[in-house]
Amino acid sequence: MWRIIQLKSDAEPWWFLDGWRDDTVNEWTFNEKEAAFDFYRVIIEEMVTKYPNVRVKRGTQIAFWCEGELLFCDSCDEDLQLYHGILMMKDEAPFTNEHMTNDEKKFFEQLIDEQKKKTEE
């Protein structure tokens, strides 16, 4: 089973801090890899147009943000950057570079590069 999880948090999605699931905004489940990859591409295309900043870790863990989009942290008494995260999971575990074929790595590497070029045109 494949899942794509969208998060909204003061932490980038690759940290998996305690309670990270509480930050879930949307979650989509797929039985077929192709359907998951196609949908992942659509989500990334949408996020790149909304958020000017992006950082990718481990191939499929992506944080998007806008400078100045902050949330107040009561426990630390300060404003923190708000991140919009996207994760891809396979069988309850993060689907990362270590689990990918060369073709899959290429798919994910090109995805962000292609979207950045489109927004710059």
C-alpha distances in whole Angstrom, upper triangle without the diagonal:
4,7,10,13,17,19,23,25,28,26,24,20,20,22,20,23,24,23,20,18,21,21,18,20,16,13,11,7,6,5,7,8,12,11,9,12,15,14,14,18,19,18,20,23,23,24,26,28,28,29,31,30,27,26,23,22,19,18,16,17,20,23,25,28,32,35,37,34,34,34,36,35,37,37,38,40,39,37,34,32,29,26,23,20,17,14,11,8,6,5,8,10,12,11,15,18,18,15,15,17,21,20,17,19,21,19,19,22,24,22,24,27,27,26,29,32,31,32,35,36
4,7,10,14,16,20,22,25,23,21,17,17,20,18,21,22,21,19,16,20,19,16,17,14,11,8,6,5,6,7,7,10,9,6,9,12,11,11,14,15,15,16,19,20,20,22,25,25,25,27,26,23,22,19,18,17,15,12,14,17,19,21,25,28,31,33,30,31,31,33,33,35,35,36,38,37,34,31,29,26,23,20,17,13,11,7,6,5,6,8,9,10,9,13,15,16,13,14,16,19,18,14,16,19,16,15,19,20,18,20,23,23,23,25,28,27,28,31,33
4,6,10,13,17,19,22,20,18,14,15,18,16,19,20,18,15,13,16,16,12,13,10,7,6,4,6,9,10,10,12,10,7,10,12,10,10,13,14,13,14,18,18,17,20,22,22,22,25,24,21,20,18,17,16,15,12,12,14,17,19,22,25,28,30,27,27,27,30,29,32,32,32,34,33,31,28,26,23,19,17,14,10,8,6,5,6,8,8,9,9,9,13,16,17,15,16,18,21,20,16,18,20,17,16,19,20,18,19,23,23,22,24,27,26,27,30,31
4,7,10,14,16,19,18,15,12,13,16,15,18,19,18,14,13,15,14,10,11,8,6,5,7,8,12,12,11,13,11,7,9,11,8,7,11,11,9,11,14,14,14,16,19,18,19,21,20,17,17,15,15,15,13,10,10,11,14,15,18,22,25,26,23,24,24,27,27,30,30,30,32,31,28,25,23,19,16,13,10,7,6,5,6,9,11,11,11,10,10,13,16,18,16,16,19,21,19,16,17,19,16,14,17,18,15,16,20,20,19,21,24,23,23,26,28
4,6,10,13,16,15,13,10,12,14,12,15,16,14,11,9,12,10,7,8,6,5,7,9,12,15,16,15,16,15,11,13,14,11,10,13,13,10,12,15,14,13,16,19,17,17,20,19,16,16,15,15,15,15,11,10,11,12,14,16,20,23,24,21,21,21,24,23,26,26,27,29,27,25,22,20,16,13,11,8,6,5,6,8,11,13,11,12,10,12,14,17,19,18,18,22,23,22,19,19,21,19,16,19,20,17,17,21,22,20,21,25,24,24,27,29
4,7,10,13,13,11,9,12,14,13,15,17,14,11,10,11,8,6,5,5,6,9,12,15,18,19,18,19,17,13,15,16,12,10,13,13,9,11,14,12,10,14,16,14,14,17,16,14,15,14,15,16,15,12,10,10,10,11,13,16,19,20,17,18,18,21,21,24,24,25,26,24,22,19,17,13,10,7,6,5,7,9,11,15,17,15,15,13,14,16,19,21,21,21,24,25,24,21,21,22,20,17,19,20,17,16,20,21,18,20,23,22,21,24,27
4,6,10,9,9,7,11,12,11,12,14,12,8,8,9,5,4,5,7,9,12,15,18,21,22,21,22,20,17,18,19,16,14,16,16,12,13,16,15,12,15,17,15,14,17,16,14,14,14,15,17,17,13,11,10,9,10,12,15,17,18,15,15,14,17,17,20,21,21,22,21,18,15,14,10,8,6,5,6,8,11,13,17,19,16,16,14,16,17,20,22,22,23,26,27,27,23,23,24,22,19,21,22,19,18,22,23,20,21,25,24,23,25,28
4,7,8,9,9,12,13,13,13,14,12,10,10,9,5,7,6,10,12,15,18,21,25,26,25,26,24,20,21,22,19,17,19,18,14,15,17,15,12,15,17,14,13,16,15,14,15,16,17,19,19,16,13,12,9,10,10,12,15,15,11,11,11,14,14,17,18,18,19,18,15,12,11,7,6,5,6,9,11,15,17,21,22,20,19,17,19,20,23,25,25,26,29,30,30,26,25,27,25,21,23,24,21,19,23,24,21,21,25,25,22,25,28
4,5,7,8,11,11,11,11,12,11,8,10,9,6,9,10,13,15,18,21,24,27,28,27,28,26,23,24,25,22,20,22,21,17,17,20,18,15,17,19,16,15,17,15,14,15,16,16,19,20,17,14,12,10,11,10,13,14,14,11,10,9,11,11,14,15,15,16,15,12,9,8,6,5,7,8,11,13,17,18,22,23,20,20,18,20,21,23,25,26,27,30,31,31,27,26,28,26,23,24,26,23,21,24,26,23,23,27,27,24,27,30
4,7,9,12,11,12,11,13,12,10,13,12,9,12,13,17,19,22,25,27,31,31,30,31,29,26,26,28,25,22,24,24,20,20,22,21,17,19,21,18,15,17,15,14,14,16,16,19,21,19,15,14,10,11,10,12,13,13,10,8,7,9,9,12,13,12,13,11,9,6,6,5,6,9,10,14,15,19,21,24,26,23,22,20,22,22,24,26,27,28,32,32,32,29,27,29,28,24,25,27,25,22,25,27,24,23,27,28,25,27,30
4,6,8,7,9,8,11,11,9,12,12,10,12,14,17,18,21,23,26,29,29,27,29,28,24,24,26,24,21,23,23,20,19,22,21,17,19,21,19,16,17,14,13,12,13,13,16,18,16,12,11,9,11,11,14,14,15,13,12,11,13,12,15,15,14,16,14,13,9,8,7,7,9,9,12,13,17,18,22,23,20,19,16,19,19,21,23,24,25,28,29,30,26,25,27,26,22,22,25,23,20,23,26,23,23,26,27,25,27,30
4,6,6,8,10,13,13,10,13,14,11,12,14,16,17,19,22,24,27,27,25,26,25,22,21,23,21,18,19,20,17,16,19,18,15,16,19,17,14,15,12,10,9,10,10,12,14,12,9,8,6,9,10,13,14,16,14,13,14,16,15,19,18,17,19,17,15,12,10,9,6,8,6,9,10,14,16,19,21,19,17,14,16,15,18,20,21,22,25,26,26,23,21,23,22,18,19,21,19,17,20,22,20,20,23,24,22,24,28
4,6,6,9,12,12,8,10,12,9,10,12,13,14,16,18,20,23,23,21,23,22,18,18,21,18,15,18,19,15,14,18,18,14,16,19,18,15,17,14,12,10,10,9,11,12,10,6,7,6,10,12,16,17,19,17,16,16,18,18,21,20,20,22,20,18,15,13,11,8,8,5,7,7,10,12,16,18,15,13,11,13,13,15,17,18,19,23,24,24,20,19,21,20,16,18,20,18,16,20,22,20,20,24,24,23,25,28
4,6,9,12,13,10,12,15,13,13,16,17,16,18,19,21,23,24,21,23,23,19,19,22,20,17,19,21,17,16,20,20,17,18,22,20,18,19,16,13,11,9,7,8,11,9,6,8,9,12,15,18,20,21,20,19,19,21,20,23,22,21,24,22,21,17,15,14,11,12,9,9,8,11,12,15,17,14,12,9,11,10,13,14,16,17,21,22,22,19,17,20,20,16,17,20,18,17,20,22,21,21,25,26,25,27,30
4,5,9,11,8,12,14,12,14,17,18,18,20,22,24,26,27,24,27,26,22,22,25,23,20,22,24,21,20,23,23,20,21,24,23,20,21,18,16,13,12,10,12,14,13,10,11,11,14,16,19,20,22,20,19,18,19,18,20,19,18,21,20,19,16,15,14,12,13,11,12,11,14,14,17,19,16,14,11,14,14,16,17,18,20,24,25,26,23,21,24,23,20,20,24,22,20,23,26,24,24,28,29,28,29,33
4,7,8,6,8,11,10,12,15,16,16,18,19,22,24,25,23,26,25,21,22,25,23,20,23,24,21,20,24,23,21,22,25,24,22,23,20,18,16,15,13,13,16,14,11,13,13,16,18,21,22,23,21,20,19,20,18,20,19,19,22,22,21,17,17,15,13,14,11,12,11,13,13,16,16,13,11,10,14,14,17,18,18,20,24,26,27,23,22,25,24,21,22,25,23,22,25,27,26,26,30,31,29,32,35
4,6,5,9,10,10,13,16,18,18,21,22,25,27,28,27,29,28,25,26,28,26,23,26,27,23,23,27,26,23,25,27,25,23,25,22,20,18,17,16,17,19,17,14,15,15,18,19,22,22,23,21,19,17,18,15,17,16,16,19,19,19,16,16,15,14,15,13,15,14,17,16,19,20,16,15,14,17,18,21,21,22,24,28,29,30,27,26,29,28,24,25,28,27,25,28,30,29,29,32,33,32,34,37
4,6,8,9,11,13,16,18,18,22,23,26,28,29,28,31,30,26,27,30,27,25,28,29,25,25,29,28,25,27,30,28,26,28,25,23,21,21,19,20,22,20,17,19,18,21,21,24,25,25,23,21,19,19,16,17,15,17,20,20,20,18,18,17,16,17,16,17,16,18,18,20,20,16,16,16,19,20,23,23,24,26,30,32,33,29,28,31,30,27,29,31,29,28,31,33,32,32,36,36,35,37,40
4,5,6,8,10,13,16,16,19,21,24,26,28,27,30,28,25,26,29,26,24,27,27,24,24,28,26,24,26,28,26,25,27,25,23,22,21,20,21,23,20,17,18,17,20,21,23,25,24,22,20,17,18,15,16,15,17,20,20,20,17,18,16,15,16,15,16,15,18,17,20,20,16,16,16,20,21,24,25,25,27,31,33,33,30,29,32,30,27,29,31,29,28,31,33,31,31,35,35,34,36,39
4,5,6,8,11,13,13,17,18,21,24,26,24,27,25,22,23,25,22,20,23,24,20,20,24,23,20,23,25,23,21,24,21,19,18,18,17,18,19,17,14,15,14,16,17,21,22,22,19,18,16,17,15,17,17,18,20,20,19,16,16,14,12,13,11,12,12,14,14,17,18,14,14,13,17,18,21,22,22,24,28,30,30,26,26,28,27,23,25,28,25,24,27,29,27,28,31,31,30,32,35
4,5,5,9,11,10,14,15,19,21,23,23,25,23,20,22,24,21,19,22,22,19,20,24,22,20,23,25,23,22,25,23,21,20,19,18,19,20,17,15,16,15,18,19,22,24,24,21,20,18,19,18,20,19,21,23,23,21,19,18,16,14,13,12,12,11,14,13,16,16,12,13,13,17,18,22,23,22,24,28,30,30,26,26,28,27,24,26,28,25,25,28,30,27,28,32,32,30,33,36
4,6,9,11,12,16,18,21,24,26,26,28,26,22,24,26,23,21,24,24,20,22,25,23,21,24,25,23,22,25,23,22,22,21,21,22,23,20,17,18,17,18,19,22,23,23,20,18,16,17,16,17,17,19,21,21,19,17,17,15,14,13,13,14,14,17,16,20,20,16,17,17,20,22,25,26,26,28,31,33,33,29,29,31,29,26,28,30,28,26,30,31,29,30,33,33,31,34,37
4,6,9,11,15,17,21,24,26,25,26,24,21,22,24,21,19,22,21,17,18,21,19,17,20,22,19,18,21,20,18,18,18,18,20,21,18,15,15,13,14,15,18,20,20,16,15,13,15,14,16,17,18,20,19,17,15,14,11,10,10,9,11,12,15,16,19,20,17,17,16,19,20,24,25,25,26,30,31,31,27,27,29,27,24,26,27,25,23,27,28,25,26,30,29,27,30,33
4,6,7,11,14,17,20,22,22,23,21,18,20,21,17,16,19,18,15,16,19,17,16,19,21,18,18,21,20,19,19,18,18,20,20,16,14,14,13,15,16,19,21,21,18,18,16,18,18,20,21,22,23,23,20,18,17,13,12,10,9,10,10,13,13,17,18,15,16,15,17,19,23,24,24,25,28,30,29,25,25,27,25,22,24,26,23,22,26,26,24,25,29,28,27,30,32
4,7,11,14,17,21,22,22,23,20,17,19,20,16,15,18,16,13,15,18,15,14,17,18,16,16,20,19,18,19,19,20,21,21,17,15,15,14,14,15,18,20,20,17,17,16,19,19,21,22,23,24,23,21,18,17,13,12,9,9,10,12,14,15,19,20,17,18,17,19,21,24,26,26,26,29,31,29,26,26,28,25,22,25,26,22,21,25,25,22,24,27,26,25,28,30
4,7,10,14,17,19,19,20,17,14,16,17,13,13,16,14,11,14,16,14,13,17,18,16,17,21,20,19,20,19,20,21,20,16,15,15,15,15,17,20,23,23,20,20,19,22,23,25,26,27,28,27,24,22,20,16,14,11,10,10,11,12,13,16,18,16,17,16,18,20,23,25,24,24,27,29,27,24,24,26,23,21,23,24,21,21,24,24,22,23,27,25,24,28,30
4,7,10,14,16,16,17,14,12,14,15,12,11,15,14,11,14,17,15,15,19,20,19,20,23,22,20,20,19,19,20,19,15,14,15,16,17,19,22,25,26,23,23,22,25,25,27,28,29,31,29,27,24,22,19,16,13,12,10,10,10,10,13,14,13,14,14,15,18,21,23,21,22,24,26,25,21,23,24,21,19,22,23,20,21,24,24,22,24,27,26,26,29,31
4,7,10,12,13,14,11,9,12,12,9,10,13,12,11,14,16,15,16,19,20,20,21,24,24,21,22,20,20,20,19,15,15,16,18,19,21,24,28,29,25,26,26,29,29,31,32,33,34,33,30,27,25,22,19,16,14,11,11,10,10,12,13,13,15,14,15,18,21,23,20,20,23,25,23,20,21,23,20,18,22,22,19,20,24,23,21,24,27,26,26,29,31
4,7,9,10,12,9,8,11,12,10,11,15,15,14,16,19,18,19,22,24,23,24,27,26,24,24,21,21,20,19,16,16,18,20,21,24,28,31,32,29,30,29,32,31,34,34,35,37,36,33,30,28,25,22,19,17,13,12,10,9,10,11,11,13,14,14,17,20,22,19,19,21,24,22,19,21,23,20,19,22,23,20,22,25,25,24,26,29,28,28,32,33
4,6,7,9,6,6,9,11,9,11,14,14,14,17,19,19,20,23,24,25,26,28,28,25,25,22,22,21,19,16,18,19,22,23,26,30,33,34,31,32,32,35,35,37,37,38,40,39,36,33,31,28,25,21,19,15,14,11,10,10,11,12,14,14,14,17,20,21,18,18,19,22,20,17,19,21,18,18,21,22,20,22,25,24,23,26,29,27,28,32,33
4,7,9,8,8,11,13,12,14,16,17,18,20,22,23,23,26,28,28,29,32,31,28,27,25,24,22,20,18,20,22,25,26,30,33,36,38,35,36,36,38,38,40,40,41,43,42,40,36,34,31,28,25,22,18,16,13,12,10,10,13,15,16,14,18,20,21,18,17,19,22,20,17,20,22,19,19,23,24,22,24,27,26,26,29,31,30,31,34,35
4,5,5,6,9,10,11,12,15,16,17,19,20,22,23,25,27,28,29,31,30,27,27,24,23,21,19,17,19,21,25,26,30,33,36,38,35,36,36,39,39,42,42,42,44,43,40,37,35,32,28,25,22,19,17,13,12,11,12,15,16,16,14,17,19,20,16,15,16,19,17,14,18,19,16,17,21,21,19,22,25,24,24,27,29,28,29,33,33
4,5,5,6,9,10,10,12,14,15,16,18,20,21,22,25,26,26,28,27,24,23,20,20,18,16,14,17,19,22,24,27,31,34,36,33,35,35,38,38,40,41,41,43,41,39,35,33,30,26,23,20,16,14,11,11,9,11,14,14,14,11,14,15,17,13,12,13,15,13,11,14,15,13,13,17,18,16,19,21,21,21,24,26,25,27,30,31
4,5,5,6,9,10,11,13,14,15,17,19,20,21,23,25,26,27,27,24,24,21,21,20,17,15,18,19,23,24,27,30,34,36,34,35,36,39,39,42,42,42,44,42,40,36,33,31,27,24,21,17,16,13,14,13,15,18,18,17,14,16,17,19,16,14,14,16,13,11,14,15,12,13,17,16,15,18,20,19,19,23,24,23,25,28,28
4,6,5,6,8,10,11,12,14,15,17,18,20,22,23,24,27,26,24,24,21,22,21,18,15,18,19,22,23,26,29,32,35,32,33,34,37,37,40,41,41,43,41,38,35,32,29,26,22,20,16,15,12,13,13,15,17,18,17,15,17,19,21,18,16,17,19,16,14,17,17,14,15,18,18,16,18,21,20,19,23,24,23,25,28,28
4,5,5,6,9,10,10,12,14,15,16,18,20,21,22,24,24,21,21,18,19,17,15,12,14,16,19,20,23,26,30,32,29,30,31,34,34,37,37,37,39,37,35,31,29,26,22,19,16,13,11,8,10,10,13,14,15,13,11,14,16,18,15,14,16,18,15,12,15,16,13,12,16,16,14,16,19,19,18,21,23,22,23,27,28
4,5,5,6,9,10,10,12,14,15,16,19,20,21,23,22,19,19,16,17,16,13,10,13,14,18,19,22,25,29,31,29,30,31,34,35,38,38,38,40,38,35,31,28,26,22,19,16,13,12,9,11,11,15,16,16,14,11,13,14,17,15,13,14,15,12,9,12,12,9,9,13,13,11,13,16,15,15,18,20,19,21,24,25
4,5,5,7,9,10,11,13,15,16,17,19,20,22,22,20,20,18,20,19,15,13,16,16,19,19,23,25,29,31,29,31,32,35,36,39,40,39,41,39,36,32,29,26,23,20,18,14,14,12,14,15,18,19,19,17,15,17,18,21,18,16,17,18,14,12,15,14,11,11,15,14,11,14,16,15,14,18,19,18,20,23,23
4,5,5,6,9,10,11,12,14,16,17,18,21,21,19,19,18,19,19,16,13,15,15,17,17,20,23,27,29,26,28,29,32,33,36,37,37,38,36,33,30,27,24,20,17,15,12,12,11,13,14,17,18,18,16,15,17,19,21,19,18,19,20,17,15,17,17,13,13,16,15,12,14,17,16,15,18,20,18,19,23,24
4,5,5,6,9,10,11,12,14,16,16,18,18,15,16,14,15,15,12,9,11,11,14,14,18,21,24,26,24,26,27,30,30,33,34,34,35,33,30,27,24,21,18,14,12,9,9,8,11,13,16,17,16,14,12,14,16,18,17,15,17,18,16,13,14,14,11,10,13,13,10,11,15,14,13,16,18,17,18,21,22
4,6,5,6,9,10,11,13,15,15,17,17,15,16,14,16,16,13,11,13,12,15,15,18,20,24,26,24,27,28,31,32,35,36,36,37,35,31,28,25,22,19,16,14,11,12,11,14,16,20,20,20,17,15,16,17,20,19,16,18,18,15,13,14,13,9,9,12,10,7,9,12,11,10,13,15,14,15,18,19
4,5,5,6,9,10,11,13,15,17,18,16,17,16,19,19,16,14,15,14,16,15,18,20,23,26,23,26,27,31,32,35,36,36,37,34,31,28,25,22,19,15,14,12,14,13,16,18,21,22,22,19,18,19,20,23,22,20,21,21,19,16,17,17,13,12,15,14,10,11,14,12,10,14,16,14,15,18,19
4,5,5,6,9,10,11,12,15,15,13,15,14,17,18,15,12,13,11,12,12,15,17,21,23,20,22,23,27,28,31,32,32,33,31,27,24,21,18,15,12,11,8,11,11,15,17,20,20,20,17,16,17,19,22,21,20,22,22,20,17,18,18,14,13,15,15,11,11,15,14,11,14,16,15,15,18,20
4,5,5,6,9,10,10,12,12,10,12,11,14,15,13,10,11,9,10,10,13,15,19,21,19,22,23,27,28,31,32,31,32,30,26,23,20,17,14,11,10,8,11,11,15,18,21,21,20,17,16,16,17,21,20,19,20,20,18,16,16,15,12,10,12,12,8,7,11,10,8,10,13,12,12,15,17
4,6,5,7,9,10,12,13,12,14,14,17,19,16,14,15,12,13,12,14,16,20,22,20,23,25,29,30,33,35,34,35,32,28,25,22,19,17,14,14,12,14,15,19,21,25,24,24,21,19,20,20,24,23,21,23,22,20,18,18,17,14,12,14,12,8,8,11,9,6,9,11,9,10,13,14
4,6,5,7,9,12,13,13,15,16,19,20,18,15,16,13,13,11,13,14,18,20,18,21,22,26,28,31,33,32,32,30,26,24,20,18,15,12,13,12,15,16,19,22,25,25,24,21,21,21,23,26,26,24,25,25,23,21,21,20,17,15,17,16,12,11,14,13,9,12,14,12,11,15,16
4,5,5,6,9,10,9,12,13,16,18,16,14,13,10,10,7,9,11,15,17,15,17,19,23,24,28,29,29,29,26,23,20,17,14,11,8,9,9,13,15,18,21,25,23,23,20,19,20,21,25,24,23,25,25,23,20,20,20,17,15,16,15,12,10,13,13,9,11,14,13,11,14,17
4,5,5,7,8,8,11,12,16,18,16,14,14,11,10,8,10,11,14,17,16,19,21,25,26,30,31,30,30,27,24,21,17,16,13,11,12,12,15,17,20,23,27,26,25,21,21,20,21,25,25,23,25,24,22,20,19,18,16,14,14,13,10,8,10,10,7,7,10,9,8,11,13
4,6,7,10,11,14,16,20,22,19,18,18,14,13,10,11,11,15,17,16,19,22,25,27,31,33,31,31,28,25,22,19,17,15,13,14,14,18,20,23,26,30,29,28,25,24,24,25,28,28,27,28,27,25,23,23,22,19,17,18,16,13,11,13,12,8,9,11,9,7,10,12
4,7,9,11,14,16,20,22,20,18,17,14,12,9,9,9,12,14,12,16,18,22,24,27,29,28,28,25,21,19,16,14,12,10,13,14,17,20,23,26,29,28,27,24,24,24,26,29,29,28,30,29,28,25,24,24,21,19,20,19,16,14,16,15,12,12,14,13,10,13,15
4,6,7,11,14,17,20,19,17,15,12,10,6,5,6,9,12,10,14,16,20,22,25,27,26,26,23,19,17,13,11,10,9,11,13,16,19,23,26,29,28,26,23,23,23,24,27,28,27,29,28,27,25,23,23,21,18,18,18,15,12,14,15,12,11,14,13,10,13,16
4,7,10,13,17,20,19,18,17,13,11,7,7,6,9,12,12,15,18,21,23,27,28,27,27,23,20,17,14,13,12,12,14,15,18,21,25,28,31,30,28,25,25,24,24,28,29,27,29,28,27,25,23,23,21,19,18,17,15,12,13,14,11,9,12,12,9,10,14
4,7,10,14,17,16,16,14,10,8,6,5,6,8,12,11,14,17,20,22,25,26,24,25,22,18,15,12,12,10,10,12,14,17,19,23,26,29,28,26,22,22,21,22,25,26,25,27,26,26,24,21,21,20,17,16,17,15,11,13,15,12,10,13,14,12,13,16
4,7,10,14,13,12,11,7,6,5,7,9,11,14,14,16,18,21,22,26,27,25,26,23,20,17,13,12,9,9,10,11,13,16,19,23,26,24,22,19,19,17,18,21,22,21,24,23,22,20,18,18,17,14,13,14,12,9,11,13,11,9,13,14,12,14,17
4,7,10,10,10,8,6,5,7,9,12,13,17,16,17,19,22,22,26,26,24,26,23,20,17,14,13,10,11,10,11,12,15,18,21,24,23,20,17,17,15,15,18,20,19,22,21,21,19,16,17,16,13,12,14,13,9,11,14,13,12,15,17,16,17,20
4,7,6,7,6,5,7,9,12,15,17,20,19,20,22,25,25,28,28,26,28,26,23,20,16,16,12,12,10,10,10,12,15,18,21,20,17,13,13,11,11,15,16,15,18,17,18,15,13,14,14,10,9,12,11,9,11,14,13,13,16,18,17,18,22
4,5,7,5,6,9,12,15,18,20,22,21,22,23,25,25,28,27,26,28,26,24,20,18,17,14,14,11,11,10,12,14,16,19,18,15,11,11,8,9,12,14,14,17,17,18,15,12,14,15,11,11,14,13,12,14,17,17,16,19,21,21,22,25
4,6,6,9,12,15,18,22,23,26,25,25,26,28,28,31,30,29,31,29,27,24,21,20,17,16,13,12,10,10,12,14,17,16,13,9,8,5,5,8,10,10,13,14,15,12,10,13,13,10,10,14,14,13,15,18,18,18,21,23,23,24,27
4,6,8,12,14,18,21,23,26,25,26,27,30,29,33,32,31,33,31,29,25,22,21,17,16,13,11,10,9,12,13,17,17,14,10,8,6,5,9,10,9,12,12,12,9,7,9,9,6,7,10,10,10,12,15,15,16,18,20,20,22,24
4,6,10,12,16,20,22,25,23,24,25,28,27,31,30,30,32,30,27,24,21,19,15,13,10,8,6,6,9,11,15,14,12,8,7,6,8,11,11,10,13,14,14,10,9,12,10,7,9,12,10,10,13,15,15,16,19,20,20,22,24
4,7,10,14,17,20,22,20,21,21,24,24,27,27,26,28,26,24,20,17,16,12,11,7,6,5,7,9,13,16,14,12,8,9,8,10,13,13,13,17,17,18,14,13,15,14,10,12,14,13,12,15,17,16,17,20,21,20,22,25
4,7,10,14,16,19,17,18,19,22,22,26,26,25,27,24,22,18,15,13,9,8,6,5,7,9,12,16,19,18,15,12,12,11,13,16,17,16,19,19,19,16,14,16,14,11,12,14,11,10,13,15,13,14,17,18,17,19,22
4,7,10,13,15,13,14,16,19,19,23,23,22,23,21,18,14,11,10,6,6,4,7,9,12,15,19,22,20,18,15,15,15,16,19,20,20,23,23,23,20,18,19,18,14,15,16,14,12,15,17,14,14,18,19,17,19,22
4,7,10,13,11,13,15,18,19,23,24,23,24,21,17,14,11,9,6,5,6,8,12,15,18,22,25,23,21,18,18,18,19,23,23,23,25,25,24,22,20,21,19,16,16,17,14,11,14,16,13,12,16,16,14,16,20
4,7,9,7,10,12,16,17,21,22,21,21,18,14,12,8,7,5,6,9,12,15,18,21,25,28,26,24,21,22,21,23,26,27,26,29,29,28,25,24,24,23,19,19,20,18,14,17,18,15,14,18,18,15,17,20
4,6,6,9,12,15,18,21,23,21,21,17,14,12,8,8,8,9,12,15,19,22,25,29,31,29,28,25,26,25,26,29,30,30,32,32,31,28,27,27,25,22,22,22,20,17,18,20,17,15,18,18,15,16,20
4,6,8,12,14,17,20,22,20,19,15,12,10,7,9,10,12,15,18,21,25,28,31,34,32,30,27,28,27,28,31,33,32,35,34,34,31,29,29,28,25,24,25,23,19,21,22,19,17,20,21,17,18,21
4,6,9,12,15,18,20,18,17,13,10,9,7,9,11,13,17,20,23,27,30,33,36,33,32,29,30,30,31,34,35,35,38,37,37,34,32,33,31,28,27,28,26,23,24,26,23,21,24,24,20,21,24
4,7,10,13,16,19,17,16,13,9,9,6,6,8,10,14,17,21,24,27,31,33,30,29,27,28,28,30,32,33,33,36,36,35,32,31,31,30,26,27,27,25,22,24,25,22,20,24,23,20,22,25
4,7,9,13,15,14,13,10,6,5,5,5,9,12,15,18,21,25,27,31,33,30,29,27,29,28,30,33,34,34,37,37,37,34,32,33,32,28,28,29,27,24,26,28,25,23,27,27,23,25,28
4,6,10,12,11,11,8,5,5,7,6,10,12,15,19,21,25,27,31,32,29,29,26,29,29,31,33,34,35,38,39,38,35,34,35,33,30,30,32,29,26,29,30,27,26,30,29,26,28,31
4,6,9,9,7,6,4,6,9,9,13,16,18,22,24,28,29,33,34,31,30,29,31,31,34,36,37,37,41,41,41,38,36,38,37,33,33,35,32,30,32,34,31,30,33,33,30,32,35
4,6,5,6,6,6,7,10,11,14,17,18,22,24,27,28,32,33,30,29,27,30,30,33,34,35,37,40,41,41,38,36,38,37,33,33,35,33,30,33,35,32,31,35,35,32,34,37
4,6,5,7,9,10,14,14,17,20,22,25,27,30,31,34,35,32,31,30,33,33,36,37,38,40,43,44,44,41,39,41,40,36,37,39,37,34,37,39,36,35,38,39,36,37,41
4,6,8,11,11,15,16,18,21,22,26,27,30,31,34,34,31,30,29,32,32,35,36,37,39,42,43,44,41,39,41,40,36,37,39,37,35,37,39,37,36,39,40,37,39,42
4,6,9,9,13,15,17,21,22,25,27,30,31,34,35,32,31,29,32,32,34,35,37,38,42,43,43,40,38,40,39,36,36,38,36,33,36,38,35,34,38,38,36,37,40
4,7,10,13,15,18,21,23,27,29,32,33,37,38,34,33,32,35,34,37,38,40,41,44,45,45,42,40,42,41,37,37,39,37,34,37,39,36,35,38,39,36,37,40
4,6,10,12,16,19,21,25,27,31,32,36,37,34,33,31,33,33,35,36,38,39,42,43,43,40,38,39,39,35,35,37,35,31,34,36,33,31,35,35,32,33,37
4,7,9,13,16,18,22,24,28,30,34,35,32,31,29,31,31,33,35,36,37,40,40,41,37,36,37,36,32,32,34,31,28,30,32,30,28,31,32,29,30,33
4,6,9,13,15,19,21,25,27,30,32,29,28,25,28,27,29,31,32,33,36,37,37,34,32,33,32,28,28,30,28,25,27,29,27,25,29,29,26,28,31
4,6,10,12,16,19,22,25,28,30,28,26,24,25,25,26,29,30,31,34,34,34,31,29,30,29,25,25,27,25,21,24,26,23,21,25,26,23,24,27
4,7,10,13,16,20,22,26,28,25,24,22,24,23,25,28,29,29,32,33,32,29,28,29,27,24,24,25,23,20,23,24,21,21,24,24,21,23,27
4,6,10,13,16,19,22,25,22,21,18,20,20,22,24,25,25,29,29,28,25,24,25,23,20,20,22,19,17,20,21,19,18,22,22,19,22,25
4,7,10,14,17,20,23,20,20,17,18,18,21,24,24,24,27,27,26,23,22,23,21,18,19,20,17,15,18,20,17,17,20,20,18,21,24
4,7,10,13,17,19,17,16,13,14,15,17,20,20,20,23,24,24,20,19,21,19,15,17,18,16,14,17,19,16,17,21,21,19,22,25
4,7,10,14,16,15,14,11,12,12,15,18,18,17,20,21,20,17,17,18,16,13,15,16,13,12,16,17,15,16,20,20,19,22,24
4,6,10,13,11,10,7,8,9,13,15,14,15,18,19,19,15,15,17,15,12,15,17,14,14,18,19,17,19,22,22,22,25,27
4,7,10,10,9,6,6,8,11,13,12,12,15,17,16,13,13,16,13,11,14,16,14,15,18,19,18,20,23,23,23,26,28
4,7,6,5,4,5,8,12,13,11,12,15,18,18,14,15,18,16,14,17,19,17,18,21,22,22,24,26,27,27,30,32
4,6,5,6,6,9,12,12,10,11,14,17,17,13,15,18,16,15,18,20,19,20,23,24,24,26,29,29,30,32,34
4,6,8,9,12,15,15,12,14,17,20,20,17,18,22,20,19,22,24,23,24,27,28,28,30,32,32,33,36,38
4,7,9,12,16,15,13,16,19,22,22,19,20,23,21,19,22,25,23,24,27,28,28,29,32,32,33,35,38
4,6,9,12,12,10,13,16,19,20,17,17,20,19,17,20,23,21,22,25,27,26,28,31,31,31,34,36
4,6,10,10,9,11,15,17,18,14,14,18,17,14,16,19,18,18,21,23,23,24,27,28,28,30,33
4,7,8,6,8,11,14,14,11,11,14,13,11,14,17,16,17,19,21,21,22,25,26,26,29,31
4,5,6,7,10,12,13,10,9,12,12,10,12,15,15,15,18,20,20,21,24,25,26,27,30
4,5,5,8,9,11,9,7,10,11,9,10,14,14,15,17,19,20,21,23,25,26,27,29
4,6,9,10,13,11,9,13,14,13,14,17,18,19,20,23,24,24,27,28,29,31,33
4,7,10,12,9,9,13,14,13,14,17,18,19,21,23,24,25,27,28,30,31,33
4,6,8,6,6,9,10,10,12,14,15,17,18,20,21,23,24,26,27,29,31
4,5,5,6,9,10,11,12,14,16,18,19,20,22,24,25,26,28,30,31
4,5,5,6,9,10,10,12,14,17,17,18,20,22,23,24,26,28,29
4,5,5,6,9,10,11,12,15,16,16,18,20,21,22,25,26,27
4,5,5,6,9,10,11,13,15,15,17,19,20,21,23,25,26
4,5,5,6,9,10,12,13,14,16,18,19,21,22,24,25
4,6,5,6,8,11,11,12,14,16,16,18,20,21,23
4,6,6,6,9,10,10,12,15,15,16,19,20,21
4,5,5,7,9,10,11,13,15,16,17,19,21
4,6,6,7,9,11,12,13,15,17,18,19
4,6,5,6,8,10,10,12,14,15,17
4,6,5,6,9,10,11,13,15,16
4,5,5,6,9,10,11,12,15
4,6,5,6,9,10,11,13
4,6,5,6,9,10,11
4,5,5,6,9,10
4,5,5,6,9
4,6,5,6
4,5,5
4,6
4
